[in-house]
Amino acid sequence: MSFARDRQDAALEEIDRACTRGWDELAKTTPWGDTYEGFTPGGCEVCFERSDLWASEAGGDIRVEVNIYEPHSFEQGARLTRSIARNGVP
């Protein structure tokens, strides 16, 4: 597996996990962000950066952003963004 694919798989796992919380739970802590070190499915050490932001105005849709990158290589990361609609429809 290529390192780019490994980062993309890690980003997909992280954003899927983040979006399982749903709008009601995420809204309690939005805006929020965190960065931590971990490992990709292929075992590479990376930084996981996640942000939960209001898509336009507070109380509306929530934008979840995930960026996975090697320590000291932010520009080479895999970045994904999804929106969680307040009314439950993406």
Rosetta constraint file for C-alpha pairs under 8 A:
AtomPair CA 1 CA 5 HARMONIC 6.53 0.50
AtomPair CA 1 CA 6 HARMONIC 6.60 0.50
AtomPair CA 1 CA 42 HARMONIC 7.72 0.50
AtomPair CA 2 CA 6 HARMONIC 6.19 0.50
AtomPair CA 3 CA 7 HARMONIC 6.20 0.50
AtomPair CA 4 CA 8 HARMONIC 6.23 0.50
AtomPair CA 4 CA 78 HARMONIC 7.44 0.50
AtomPair CA 5 CA 9 HARMONIC 6.10 0.50
AtomPair CA 6 CA 10 HARMONIC 6.25 0.50
AtomPair CA 6 CA 40 HARMONIC 6.28 0.50
AtomPair CA 6 CA 41 HARMONIC 6.53 0.50
AtomPair CA 6 CA 42 HARMONIC 6.04 0.50
AtomPair CA 7 CA 11 HARMONIC 6.14 0.50
AtomPair CA 7 CA 40 HARMONIC 6.39 0.50
AtomPair CA 7 CA 68 HARMONIC 6.12 0.50
AtomPair CA 7 CA 69 HARMONIC 7.19 0.50
AtomPair CA 7 CA 77 HARMONIC 7.07 0.50
AtomPair CA 7 CA 78 HARMONIC 5.82 0.50
AtomPair CA 8 CA 12 HARMONIC 6.13 0.50
AtomPair CA 8 CA 68 HARMONIC 7.76 0.50
AtomPair CA 8 CA 78 HARMONIC 5.48 0.50
AtomPair CA 8 CA 79 HARMONIC 7.87 0.50
AtomPair CA 9 CA 13 HARMONIC 6.23 0.50
AtomPair CA 9 CA 40 HARMONIC 7.60 0.50
AtomPair CA 9 CA 41 HARMONIC 7.17 0.50
AtomPair CA 10 CA 14 HARMONIC 6.23 0.50
AtomPair CA 10 CA 40 HARMONIC 5.22 0.50
AtomPair CA 10 CA 41 HARMONIC 6.26 0.50
AtomPair CA 10 CA 68 HARMONIC 7.17 0.50
AtomPair CA 11 CA 15 HARMONIC 6.11 0.50
AtomPair CA 11 CA 66 HARMONIC 6.24 0.50
AtomPair CA 11 CA 67 HARMONIC 6.61 0.50
AtomPair CA 11 CA 68 HARMONIC 5.94 0.50
AtomPair CA 11 CA 78 HARMONIC 6.54 0.50
AtomPair CA 11 CA 79 HARMONIC 6.98 0.50
AtomPair CA 11 CA 80 HARMONIC 6.77 0.50
AtomPair CA 12 CA 16 HARMONIC 5.97 0.50
AtomPair CA 12 CA 80 HARMONIC 7.54 0.50
AtomPair CA 13 CA 17 HARMONIC 6.14 0.50
AtomPair CA 14 CA 18 HARMONIC 6.13 0.50
AtomPair CA 14 CA 66 HARMONIC 7.09 0.50
AtomPair CA 15 CA 19 HARMONIC 6.08 0.50
AtomPair CA 15 CA 64 HARMONIC 7.31 0.50
AtomPair CA 15 CA 65 HARMONIC 7.45 0.50
AtomPair CA 15 CA 66 HARMONIC 6.23 0.50
AtomPair CA 15 CA 80 HARMONIC 7.39 0.50
AtomPair CA 15 CA 81 HARMONIC 7.90 0.50
AtomPair CA 15 CA 82 HARMONIC 7.88 0.50
AtomPair CA 16 CA 20 HARMONIC 6.47 0.50
AtomPair CA 17 CA 21 HARMONIC 7.66 0.50
AtomPair CA 18 CA 64 HARMONIC 7.60 0.50
AtomPair CA 19 CA 64 HARMONIC 7.61 0.50
AtomPair CA 19 CA 84 HARMONIC 7.51 0.50
AtomPair CA 21 CA 25 HARMONIC 5.83 0.50
AtomPair CA 21 CA 26 HARMONIC 6.36 0.50
AtomPair CA 22 CA 26 HARMONIC 6.19 0.50
AtomPair CA 22 CA 84 HARMONIC 7.17 0.50
AtomPair CA 23 CA 27 HARMONIC 5.80 0.50
AtomPair CA 23 CA 61 HARMONIC 7.92 0.50
AtomPair CA 23 CA 62 HARMONIC 7.17 0.50
AtomPair CA 23 CA 84 HARMONIC 6.17 0.50
AtomPair CA 23 CA 85 HARMONIC 6.97 0.50
AtomPair CA 23 CA 86 HARMONIC 5.94 0.50
AtomPair CA 23 CA 88 HARMONIC 7.31 0.50
AtomPair CA 24 CA 28 HARMONIC 6.95 0.50
AtomPair CA 24 CA 86 HARMONIC 7.95 0.50
AtomPair CA 25 CA 29 HARMONIC 7.66 0.50
AtomPair CA 26 CA 30 HARMONIC 6.09 0.50
AtomPair CA 26 CA 52 HARMONIC 7.58 0.50
AtomPair CA 26 CA 62 HARMONIC 7.85 0.50
AtomPair CA 27 CA 59 HARMONIC 7.31 0.50
AtomPair CA 27 CA 62 HARMONIC 7.55 0.50
AtomPair CA 30 CA 52 HARMONIC 5.69 0.50
AtomPair CA 30 CA 53 HARMONIC 5.82 0.50
AtomPair CA 30 CA 54 HARMONIC 6.91 0.50
AtomPair CA 30 CA 62 HARMONIC 7.79 0.50
AtomPair CA 31 CA 51 HARMONIC 7.45 0.50
AtomPair CA 31 CA 52 HARMONIC 5.46 0.50
AtomPair CA 31 CA 53 HARMONIC 4.73 0.50
AtomPair CA 31 CA 54 HARMONIC 6.62 0.50
AtomPair CA 32 CA 51 HARMONIC 5.66 0.50
AtomPair CA 32 CA 52 HARMONIC 5.17 0.50
AtomPair CA 32 CA 53 HARMONIC 6.70 0.50
AtomPair CA 33 CA 49 HARMONIC 7.43 0.50
AtomPair CA 33 CA 50 HARMONIC 5.43 0.50
AtomPair CA 33 CA 51 HARMONIC 4.06 0.50
AtomPair CA 33 CA 52 HARMONIC 6.18 0.50
AtomPair CA 34 CA 49 HARMONIC 5.80 0.50
AtomPair CA 34 CA 50 HARMONIC 5.49 0.50
AtomPair CA 34 CA 51 HARMONIC 6.61 0.50
AtomPair CA 35 CA 47 HARMONIC 6.66 0.50
AtomPair CA 35 CA 48 HARMONIC 5.45 0.50
AtomPair CA 35 CA 49 HARMONIC 4.23 0.50
AtomPair CA 35 CA 50 HARMONIC 6.39 0.50
AtomPair CA 36 CA 47 HARMONIC 5.62 0.50
AtomPair CA 36 CA 48 HARMONIC 5.33 0.50
AtomPair CA 36 CA 49 HARMONIC 6.62 0.50
AtomPair CA 37 CA 45 HARMONIC 7.14 0.50
AtomPair CA 37 CA 46 HARMONIC 5.77 0.50
AtomPair CA 37 CA 47 HARMONIC 4.39 0.50
AtomPair CA 37 CA 48 HARMONIC 5.99 0.50
AtomPair CA 38 CA 45 HARMONIC 5.80 0.50
AtomPair CA 38 CA 46 HARMONIC 5.63 0.50
AtomPair CA 38 CA 47 HARMONIC 6.19 0.50
AtomPair CA 38 CA 48 HARMONIC 6.88 0.50
AtomPair CA 39 CA 43 HARMONIC 5.31 0.50
AtomPair CA 39 CA 44 HARMONIC 5.24 0.50
AtomPair CA 39 CA 45 HARMONIC 4.61 0.50
AtomPair CA 39 CA 46 HARMONIC 5.73 0.50
AtomPair CA 40 CA 44 HARMONIC 5.26 0.50
AtomPair CA 40 CA 45 HARMONIC 6.66 0.50
AtomPair CA 40 CA 46 HARMONIC 6.89 0.50
AtomPair CA 45 CA 70 HARMONIC 6.72 0.50
AtomPair CA 45 CA 71 HARMONIC 7.82 0.50
AtomPair CA 46 CA 68 HARMONIC 6.50 0.50
AtomPair CA 46 CA 69 HARMONIC 5.37 0.50
AtomPair CA 46 CA 70 HARMONIC 4.41 0.50
AtomPair CA 46 CA 71 HARMONIC 5.90 0.50
AtomPair CA 47 CA 68 HARMONIC 5.66 0.50
AtomPair CA 47 CA 69 HARMONIC 5.32 0.50
AtomPair CA 47 CA 70 HARMONIC 5.91 0.50
AtomPair CA 47 CA 71 HARMONIC 5.94 0.50
AtomPair CA 48 CA 66 HARMONIC 7.19 0.50
AtomPair CA 48 CA 67 HARMONIC 6.06 0.50
AtomPair CA 48 CA 68 HARMONIC 4.83 0.50
AtomPair CA 48 CA 69 HARMONIC 6.90 0.50
AtomPair CA 49 CA 66 HARMONIC 5.66 0.50
AtomPair CA 49 CA 67 HARMONIC 5.05 0.50
AtomPair CA 49 CA 68 HARMONIC 6.30 0.50
AtomPair CA 50 CA 64 HARMONIC 7.27 0.50
AtomPair CA 50 CA 65 HARMONIC 5.56 0.50
AtomPair CA 50 CA 66 HARMONIC 4.55 0.50
AtomPair CA 50 CA 67 HARMONIC 6.48 0.50
AtomPair CA 51 CA 63 HARMONIC 7.98 0.50
AtomPair CA 51 CA 64 HARMONIC 5.80 0.50
AtomPair CA 51 CA 65 HARMONIC 5.12 0.50
AtomPair CA 51 CA 66 HARMONIC 6.66 0.50
AtomPair CA 52 CA 62 HARMONIC 6.59 0.50
AtomPair CA 52 CA 63 HARMONIC 5.78 0.50
AtomPair CA 52 CA 64 HARMONIC 4.63 0.50
AtomPair CA 52 CA 65 HARMONIC 6.47 0.50
AtomPair CA 53 CA 62 HARMONIC 5.63 0.50
AtomPair CA 53 CA 63 HARMONIC 5.14 0.50
AtomPair CA 53 CA 64 HARMONIC 6.46 0.50
AtomPair CA 54 CA 58 HARMONIC 5.58 0.50
AtomPair CA 54 CA 59 HARMONIC 7.22 0.50
AtomPair CA 54 CA 60 HARMONIC 6.50 0.50
AtomPair CA 54 CA 61 HARMONIC 6.06 0.50
AtomPair CA 54 CA 62 HARMONIC 4.64 0.50
AtomPair CA 54 CA 63 HARMONIC 5.89 0.50
AtomPair CA 55 CA 60 HARMONIC 6.92 0.50
AtomPair CA 55 CA 61 HARMONIC 5.38 0.50
AtomPair CA 55 CA 62 HARMONIC 5.16 0.50
AtomPair CA 55 CA 63 HARMONIC 5.08 0.50
AtomPair CA 55 CA 83 HARMONIC 7.26 0.50
AtomPair CA 56 CA 60 HARMONIC 6.83 0.50
AtomPair CA 56 CA 61 HARMONIC 7.20 0.50
AtomPair CA 57 CA 61 HARMONIC 7.85 0.50
AtomPair CA 59 CA 86 HARMONIC 7.70 0.50
AtomPair CA 60 CA 85 HARMONIC 7.21 0.50
AtomPair CA 60 CA 86 HARMONIC 5.77 0.50
AtomPair CA 61 CA 83 HARMONIC 6.46 0.50
AtomPair CA 61 CA 84 HARMONIC 5.58 0.50
AtomPair CA 61 CA 85 HARMONIC 4.45 0.50
AtomPair CA 61 CA 86 HARMONIC 5.07 0.50
AtomPair CA 62 CA 83 HARMONIC 5.45 0.50
AtomPair CA 62 CA 84 HARMONIC 5.06 0.50
AtomPair CA 62 CA 85 HARMONIC 6.50 0.50
AtomPair CA 62 CA 86 HARMONIC 7.44 0.50
AtomPair CA 63 CA 81 HARMONIC 6.73 0.50
AtomPair CA 63 CA 82 HARMONIC 5.61 0.50
AtomPair CA 63 CA 83 HARMONIC 4.33 0.50
AtomPair CA 63 CA 84 HARMONIC 6.35 0.50
AtomPair CA 64 CA 81 HARMONIC 5.55 0.50
AtomPair CA 64 CA 82 HARMONIC 5.26 0.50
AtomPair CA 64 CA 83 HARMONIC 6.12 0.50
AtomPair CA 64 CA 84 HARMONIC 7.65 0.50
AtomPair CA 65 CA 79 HARMONIC 7.23 0.50
AtomPair CA 65 CA 80 HARMONIC 5.76 0.50
AtomPair CA 65 CA 81 HARMONIC 4.39 0.50
AtomPair CA 65 CA 82 HARMONIC 6.65 0.50
AtomPair CA 66 CA 78 HARMONIC 7.99 0.50
AtomPair CA 66 CA 79 HARMONIC 5.56 0.50
AtomPair CA 66 CA 80 HARMONIC 5.24 0.50
AtomPair CA 66 CA 81 HARMONIC 6.39 0.50
AtomPair CA 67 CA 77 HARMONIC 6.29 0.50
AtomPair CA 67 CA 78 HARMONIC 5.54 0.50
AtomPair CA 67 CA 79 HARMONIC 4.24 0.50
AtomPair CA 67 CA 80 HARMONIC 6.50 0.50
AtomPair CA 68 CA 77 HARMONIC 5.13 0.50
AtomPair CA 68 CA 78 HARMONIC 5.18 0.50
AtomPair CA 68 CA 79 HARMONIC 6.48 0.50
AtomPair CA 69 CA 73 HARMONIC 6.14 0.50
AtomPair CA 69 CA 74 HARMONIC 5.34 0.50
AtomPair CA 69 CA 75 HARMONIC 7.59 0.50
AtomPair CA 69 CA 76 HARMONIC 6.26 0.50
AtomPair CA 69 CA 77 HARMONIC 3.99 0.50
AtomPair CA 69 CA 78 HARMONIC 6.53 0.50
AtomPair CA 70 CA 74 HARMONIC 6.59 0.50
AtomPair CA 70 CA 76 HARMONIC 7.48 0.50
AtomPair CA 70 CA 77 HARMONIC 6.95 0.50
AtomPair CA 73 CA 77 HARMONIC 7.15 0.50
AtomPair CA 83 CA 90 HARMONIC 6.54 0.50
AtomPair CA 84 CA 88 HARMONIC 7.05 0.50
AtomPair CA 84 CA 89 HARMONIC 7.54 0.50
AtomPair CA 84 CA 90 HARMONIC 5.68 0.50
AtomPair CA 85 CA 89 HARMONIC 5.46 0.50
AtomPair CA 85 CA 90 HARMONIC 5.16 0.50
